[in-house]
């Protein structure tokens, strides 16, 4: 029991630190938020042992992250970064894409989709489709691609698959979702039950993100709130979420709907963890990435 309480204490200290970091930046100053995230990405996301190759996808910035050793070339991961559709970038996402490339030994492509409020819905989805089509032009088949994303990037990953499905196109081999934001109508009960313990997100921030990205839109549109889409025929999906986040219900409801639609779906709820805890440089984050790699290896067999 002593070990458990020590772990819980360490988690609490980490959450307090994260809460302080998030409270330093004014939530209503999007430009400052973007700059602070770039700083975090530059500080925590640079790995000298990985190769980063910058590319242009029809004028949109993208980057390939690869391990600097012999590795799997057949399959690739298309990564959608988080940030509430208002912030975030490939640089910020390096805290995740580097770990993912290392855990899987696969190349990871991340791209800088246009951000709200300057570019509201459907800009990000159009850009995700551009990144998908870019991979098709490189000669990858849909079944060679795993689509992954965190938070709003998890939303975008799901919306991309809904869009491909609506257009009658082939779907990716699998989906990996870290704390996905699936429901912009905010119907989940954990908005209330986890409000006191979530160190990263609050209802005010989510409301700001919704207004920035989808003001005046039908929030139950499956290309905005993918939770409300049809999941029949969706590829195998793996969801990771922390027990201490207000978006816990977004994952739980998604899991339930996918099970109902006979999708091969697995969800792990990490006790005591917070929103996209995988970014943090500590043991549980690396263990979670190893689980992502196990799922990916399993579906690529």
C-alpha positions as CSV (number, residue, x, y, z in Angstrom):
1,X,0.0,0.0,0.0
2,X,2.9,2.3,0.7
3,X,4.0,2.1,-2.9
4,X,0.6,2.9,-4.1
5,X,0.2,6.0,-1.9
6,X,3.7,7.2,-3.0
7,X,2.6,6.8,-6.7
8,X,-0.6,8.7,-5.9
9,X,1.4,11.5,-4.2
10,X,3.8,11.7,-7.1
11,X,0.8,12.0,-9.5
12,X,-0.8,14.7,-7.4
13,X,2.5,16.7,-7.4
14,X,2.7,16.3,-11.2
15,X,-0.9,17.4,-11.7
16,X,-0.3,20.5,-9.4
17,X,2.8,21.4,-11.5
18,X,0.8,21.0,-14.8
19,X,-2.0,23.1,-13.3
20,X,0.5,25.8,-12.5
21,X,2.0,25.7,-16.0
22,X,-1.4,25.9,-17.6
23,X,-2.5,28.8,-15.4
24,X,0.6,30.9,-16.3
25,X,-0.8,31.7,-19.7
26,X,-4.0,33.7,-20.1
27,X,-6.6,31.4,-21.6
28,X,-8.1,34.1,-23.7
29,X,-4.8,35.1,-25.3
30,X,-4.6,32.5,-28.1
31,X,-1.3,33.9,-29.4
32,X,0.4,33.5,-26.1
33,X,-1.0,30.0,-25.8
34,X,0.5,29.1,-29.2
35,X,3.9,30.6,-28.2
36,X,4.0,28.8,-24.9
37,X,3.2,25.4,-26.6
38,X,5.9,26.0,-29.2
39,X,8.3,26.5,-26.2
40,X,7.2,23.3,-24.6
41,X,7.6,21.4,-27.9
42,X,11.1,22.8,-28.4
43,X,12.1,22.0,-24.8
44,X,10.6,18.5,-24.4
45,X,10.1,17.4,-27.9
46,X,13.6,17.5,-29.4
47,X,15.3,14.1,-29.7
48,X,18.8,14.1,-31.3
49,X,18.5,10.4,-32.0
50,X,15.5,10.9,-34.3
51,X,15.5,12.4,-37.8
52,X,13.1,15.2,-38.6
53,X,12.5,16.0,-42.2
54,X,10.4,19.1,-43.0
55,X,8.1,19.0,-46.1
56,X,5.5,21.1,-47.8
57,X,2.1,19.5,-48.6
58,X,0.6,22.0,-51.1
59,X,2.0,24.8,-49.0
60,X,1.0,23.3,-45.6
61,X,3.9,22.6,-43.3
62,X,4.5,18.9,-42.4
63,X,7.3,16.9,-40.9
64,X,8.4,13.3,-41.0
65,X,9.8,11.9,-37.7
66,X,11.9,8.8,-38.1
67,X,14.2,6.8,-35.9
68,X,17.8,6.9,-37.0
69,X,18.1,3.1,-37.5
70,X,16.8,0.4,-39.7
71,X,13.1,0.4,-39.3
72,X,9.7,-0.5,-40.7
73,X,9.0,1.3,-44.0
74,X,5.8,-0.5,-45.1
75,X,3.4,1.2,-42.6
76,X,3.3,4.8,-41.6
77,X,1.5,6.8,-38.9
78,X,-0.4,10.0,-39.9
79,X,-0.5,12.1,-36.7
80,X,-3.1,14.9,-36.0
81,X,-1.9,17.2,-33.2
82,X,-4.1,18.5,-30.5
83,X,-4.8,22.0,-29.1
84,X,-8.5,22.6,-29.2
85,X,-8.3,23.5,-32.9
86,X,-7.0,26.9,-31.8
87,X,-3.4,26.1,-30.9
88,X,-0.8,23.3,-31.3
89,X,1.6,22.4,-34.1
90,X,3.9,19.7,-35.3
91,X,6.6,21.2,-33.0
92,X,4.3,21.0,-30.0
93,X,3.3,17.4,-30.9
94,X,7.0,16.3,-31.0
95,X,6.5,15.4,-27.3
96,X,4.3,12.6,-28.7
97,X,5.4,12.0,-32.3
98,X,9.0,11.3,-31.2
99,X,7.8,8.7,-28.6
100,X,5.5,7.1,-31.1
101,X,8.2,6.8,-33.8
102,X,10.6,5.3,-31.2
103,X,8.0,2.9,-29.7
104,X,6.8,1.6,-33.2
105,X,10.0,2.1,-35.3
106,X,7.6,3.5,-37.9
107,X,7.8,6.9,-39.8
108,X,5.3,9.4,-38.4
109,X,3.9,12.3,-40.5
110,X,2.5,15.3,-38.6
111,X,1.1,18.4,-40.3
112,X,0.2,21.9,-39.3
113,X,-3.5,22.2,-40.2
114,X,-5.0,25.8,-40.2
115,X,-6.2,26.9,-36.8
116,X,-9.3,28.6,-35.5
117,X,-10.6,31.2,-35.0
118,X,-8.8,32.5,-38.1
119,X,-9.7,29.3,-39.9
120,X,-12.8,27.6,-38.5
121,X,-14.5,24.4,-39.5
122,X,-14.0,22.8,-42.1
123,X,-10.4,24.1,-42.6
124,X,-8.7,21.5,-40.3
125,X,-10.6,18.6,-41.9
126,X,-9.8,19.9,-45.4
127,X,-6.1,20.0,-44.4
128,X,-6.3,16.5,-42.9
129,X,-7.7,15.2,-46.2
130,X,-4.8,17.0,-48.0
131,X,-2.3,15.1,-45.8
132,X,-4.1,11.8,-46.5
133,X,-4.1,12.5,-50.2
134,X,-0.4,13.3,-50.0
135,X,0.3,9.9,-48.6
136,X,-1.8,8.3,-51.4
137,X,0.4,10.2,-53.9
138,X,3.5,8.9,-52.3
139,X,2.2,5.4,-53.1
140,X,0.9,4.3,-49.7
141,X,-2.3,2.4,-49.7
142,X,-5.1,3.2,-47.1
143,X,-4.3,-0.1,-45.4
144,X,-0.6,1.0,-44.9
145,X,-1.6,4.0,-42.7
146,X,-2.5,4.2,-39.0
147,X,-4.2,7.5,-38.2
148,X,-3.4,8.8,-34.7
149,X,-4.2,12.0,-32.7
150,X,-4.6,13.5,-29.3
151,X,-7.4,15.7,-28.0
152,X,-8.7,17.8,-30.9
153,X,-6.3,15.8,-33.0
154,X,-8.2,12.7,-31.9
155,X,-11.4,14.4,-33.0
156,X,-9.8,15.2,-36.4
157,X,-8.6,11.6,-36.8
158,X,-12.1,10.4,-36.3
159,X,-13.6,13.0,-38.6
160,X,-11.1,12.2,-41.3
161,X,-12.3,8.5,-41.2
162,X,-15.9,9.6,-41.2
163,X,-15.2,11.8,-44.3
164,X,-13.4,9.0,-46.1
165,X,-16.3,6.6,-45.3
166,X,-18.9,9.1,-46.6
167,X,-16.9,9.5,-49.8
168,X,-16.8,5.7,-50.3
169,X,-13.0,5.7,-50.0
170,X,-10.8,3.0,-48.4
171,X,-10.2,3.5,-44.7
172,X,-6.9,3.4,-42.7
173,X,-5.6,0.2,-41.1
174,X,-6.3,1.5,-37.6
175,X,-6.9,4.4,-35.3
176,X,-4.9,5.4,-32.1
177,X,-6.7,8.1,-30.0
178,X,-5.2,9.8,-27.0
179,X,-7.8,11.6,-24.8
180,X,-9.9,12.3,-27.9
181,X,-12.4,15.1,-27.9
182,X,-15.4,13.4,-29.5
183,X,-18.4,15.5,-28.5
184,X,-18.5,19.3,-29.0
185,X,-22.0,19.4,-27.5
186,X,-20.3,18.6,-24.1
187,X,-22.9,16.1,-23.1
188,X,-20.5,13.9,-21.0
189,X,-21.2,13.7,-17.2
190,X,-17.4,13.9,-16.5
191,X,-17.5,17.7,-17.3
192,X,-19.1,17.9,-13.8
193,X,-17.7,14.9,-12.0
194,X,-14.0,15.5,-13.0
195,X,-14.1,19.3,-13.0
196,X,-12.2,19.6,-9.6
197,X,-9.4,17.1,-10.5
198,X,-8.7,17.9,-14.2
199,X,-5.4,19.9,-14.1
200,X,-5.5,20.7,-17.8
201,X,-9.0,21.4,-19.2
202,X,-12.0,23.2,-17.9
203,X,-15.5,23.9,-19.3
204,X,-14.6,27.5,-20.1
205,X,-11.6,26.5,-22.3
206,X,-13.8,23.9,-24.1
207,X,-16.5,26.5,-24.7
208,X,-13.9,28.9,-26.1
209,X,-12.6,26.2,-28.4
210,X,-16.1,25.3,-29.6
211,X,-16.9,29.0,-30.3
212,X,-13.6,29.5,-32.2
213,X,-13.9,26.4,-34.3
214,X,-17.6,25.8,-34.9
215,X,-19.6,28.9,-34.1
216,X,-23.0,28.7,-35.9
217,X,-22.4,25.1,-37.0
218,X,-24.6,22.1,-36.1
219,X,-22.5,20.6,-33.3
220,X,-24.0,17.2,-33.7
221,X,-22.6,17.0,-37.3
222,X,-20.4,13.9,-37.3
223,X,-17.7,15.8,-39.0
224,X,-17.6,18.2,-36.0
225,X,-18.6,15.8,-33.2
226,X,-17.5,12.4,-34.5
227,X,-19.3,10.6,-31.6
228,X,-22.6,11.1,-33.5
229,X,-21.4,9.4,-36.7
230,X,-22.0,5.9,-38.0
231,X,-19.2,3.6,-37.0
232,X,-20.1,0.5,-38.9
233,X,-17.0,-0.6,-40.9
234,X,-14.6,1.5,-38.9
235,X,-11.0,0.2,-38.6
236,X,-9.7,-1.3,-35.3
237,X,-9.3,1.4,-32.8
238,X,-7.4,1.9,-29.6
239,X,-8.3,4.6,-27.1
240,X,-6.2,5.9,-24.1
241,X,-7.7,8.3,-21.6
242,X,-6.9,9.4,-18.0
243,X,-9.3,8.9,-15.1
244,X,-8.8,12.5,-14.0
245,X,-10.0,14.4,-17.1
246,X,-13.3,16.1,-18.0
247,X,-13.1,14.4,-21.4
248,X,-13.2,10.9,-19.9
249,X,-16.9,10.5,-20.9
250,X,-16.0,11.5,-24.5
251,X,-13.8,8.3,-24.7
252,X,-16.3,6.1,-22.8
253,X,-19.2,7.1,-25.0
254,X,-17.1,6.6,-28.1
255,X,-16.0,3.2,-26.9
256,X,-19.7,2.2,-26.3
257,X,-20.8,3.4,-29.7
258,X,-18.0,1.6,-31.4
259,X,-18.8,-1.7,-29.6
260,X,-22.4,-1.3,-30.6
261,X,-21.3,-1.0,-34.3
262,X,-19.1,-4.1,-34.0
263,X,-15.9,-2.2,-34.3
264,X,-12.8,-3.9,-32.9
265,X,-12.1,-1.4,-30.2
266,X,-10.0,-1.4,-27.0
267,X,-9.9,1.3,-24.4
268,X,-7.5,1.8,-21.4
269,X,-8.3,4.2,-18.6
270,X,-5.1,5.2,-16.8
271,X,-5.8,5.7,-13.2
272,X,-4.8,9.1,-11.7
273,X,-3.7,10.4,-15.2
274,X,-4.8,13.6,-16.9
275,X,-5.5,14.9,-20.4
276,X,-2.8,13.7,-22.8
277,X,-0.5,12.6,-20.0
278,X,1.6,10.8,-22.7
279,X,3.3,14.2,-23.4
280,X,5.0,14.2,-20.0
281,X,8.5,12.8,-19.7
282,X,7.8,10.0,-17.1
283,X,7.4,6.3,-16.9
284,X,3.6,6.0,-17.3
285,X,3.8,8.0,-20.5
286,X,6.4,5.7,-22.0
287,X,4.4,2.6,-20.9
288,X,1.3,4.1,-22.6
289,X,3.3,4.6,-25.8
290,X,4.5,0.9,-25.6
291,X,0.8,-0.1,-25.4
292,X,0.1,2.0,-28.5
293,X,3.0,0.2,-30.3
294,X,1.6,-3.2,-29.2
295,X,-1.8,-2.3,-30.7
296,X,-0.2,-1.1,-33.9
297,X,2.0,-4.2,-34.3
298,X,-1.0,-6.4,-33.6
299,X,-3.1,-4.9,-36.4
300,X,-0.2,-4.8,-38.8
301,X,0.5,-8.5,-38.5
